[in-house]
């Protein structure tokens, strides 16, 4: 994949993530009993990025998505909540992914991300409220995060298995990793 293709791919994923995030903000929450809970559709793009591009590029994608979503319909507080949840989720998913595909599936990685996203947001809520009592909401949000993460993981698994373009980028990414491990230098 040349540099132009890579930039176009990143830009398309960022745009899709921003649109999914903005559309989700317009839809009433399916979890009416849990204020603030969402499905996290934009995290589908994070899953795709983790499996189809190098860490540096997927990390850049996360930041671009966060900044653009905030500029198009957010506030400083929504940025703080999104940033803390996204970063904790992202690094947690990378850590779990490093265990290997024989130990954990895409669905398990995504469920971890859903859980950690809510943990990150509740930590920021506790900091803003200057009270740890907000963390009493953690059991409910943990369950919903794991549930939503599993749904997003199923969708991500489907996309990675059935969309040829994603398969090509995933194969390209895996070949680059194997080439680096063998001591070769990328072209």
Secondary structure, 3 states (H helix, E strand, C coil): CCHHHHHHHHHHHHHHHHHHHHHHHHCCCCCCCCCCCCCCCCHHHHHHHHHHCCHHHHHHHHHHHHHHHHHHHCCHHHHHHHHHHHHHHHHHHHHHHCCCCCCCCHHHHHHHHHHHHHHHHHHHHHHHHCCHHHHHHHHHHHHHHHHHHHHHHHHHHHHHHHCHHHHHHHHHHHHHHHHHHCCCCCC
